[in-house]
Amino acid sequence: MTVTLFVPNIPEFSPLVRAAEGVGTCTVRPARNGDWRIEADTEVCFLRKELRLTPAMWNSALSGGYCGRIVEYGRDVLRIVSEDR
């Protein structure tokens, strides 16, 4: 099972989409029904400071929903893995 992160198509969340586009293990699907889709086979990991997201945006990063299992979601790291792991 893949990891999927649904990211609302608003400018404030664009750093998540741009970062995922630069990761070879991620596939970014164009915005549809108001959300971008970031997909990965085994895991996705983002670092808040690298993305330059404010704490408020960071804390709402999963507001579009996700498929997978959160293994870390702290002040600076978001890591979601496949349900198979």
C-alpha positions as CSV (number, residue, x, y, z in Angstrom):
1,M,0.0,0.0,0.0
2,T,1.3,3.5,-0.8
3,V,1.4,6.6,1.3
4,T,-0.8,9.4,0.1
5,L,-0.9,12.9,1.4
6,F,-3.8,15.1,0.2
7,V,-2.6,18.7,0.2
8,P,-5.1,21.6,-0.1
9,N,-4.5,23.6,-3.3
10,I,-3.8,26.9,-1.6
11,P,-0.6,28.9,-1.8
12,E,0.3,28.5,1.8
13,F,0.8,24.7,1.3
14,S,2.8,25.0,-1.9
15,P,6.1,24.4,-0.1
16,L,4.9,20.8,0.7
17,V,4.1,20.2,-3.0
18,R,7.4,21.7,-4.3
19,A,9.5,19.7,-1.8
20,A,7.8,16.5,-2.8
21,E,8.4,17.2,-6.5
22,G,12.1,17.3,-5.6
23,V,12.1,13.8,-4.0
24,G,12.7,11.0,-6.4
25,T,10.6,8.6,-4.4
26,C,7.5,10.8,-4.5
27,T,4.9,11.3,-7.2
28,V,2.9,14.5,-7.2
29,R,-0.5,14.4,-8.9
30,P,-2.0,17.6,-10.2
31,A,-4.5,19.4,-8.1
32,R,-8.0,17.9,-8.5
33,N,-11.1,18.4,-6.4
34,G,-9.2,21.0,-4.5
35,D,-6.2,18.9,-3.4
36,W,-2.8,17.9,-4.7
37,R,-1.9,14.3,-4.1
38,I,1.6,13.3,-3.0
39,E,2.3,9.6,-3.2
40,A,5.2,7.4,-2.2
41,D,5.7,3.7,-2.0
42,T,7.0,3.4,1.5
43,E,7.2,6.8,3.2
44,V,7.1,10.6,3.0
45,C,9.1,12.8,5.3
46,F,9.1,16.6,5.5
47,L,11.1,19.0,7.7
48,R,9.3,22.2,8.7
49,K,12.3,24.5,8.8
50,E,13.4,23.5,5.3
51,L,9.9,24.2,4.1
52,R,9.8,27.5,5.9
53,L,6.2,26.8,7.1
54,T,4.9,28.7,10.1
55,P,3.8,26.6,13.0
56,A,0.2,27.1,12.2
57,M,0.6,25.9,8.6
58,W,2.7,23.0,9.8
59,N,0.1,21.9,12.4
60,S,-2.5,21.9,9.7
61,A,-0.4,20.1,7.0
62,L,-2.6,17.0,7.2
63,S,-5.9,18.9,7.0
64,G,-6.5,17.5,3.5
65,G,-6.2,13.9,4.8
66,Y,-3.7,11.1,4.3
67,C,-3.4,7.4,3.8
68,G,-0.7,5.7,5.8
69,R,0.5,5.6,9.4
70,I,2.0,8.6,11.2
71,V,5.3,7.6,12.9
72,E,6.5,11.1,13.6
73,Y,4.7,14.4,13.7
74,G,6.4,16.8,16.0
75,R,7.5,20.4,16.0
76,D,9.8,20.0,13.0
77,V,9.4,16.5,11.4
78,L,6.5,14.9,9.6
79,R,7.0,11.3,8.7
80,I,4.2,9.0,7.4
81,V,4.9,5.4,6.3
82,S,2.9,2.8,4.4
83,E,0.4,0.8,6.5
84,D,2.5,-2.3,5.4
85,R,5.5,-1.2,7.4
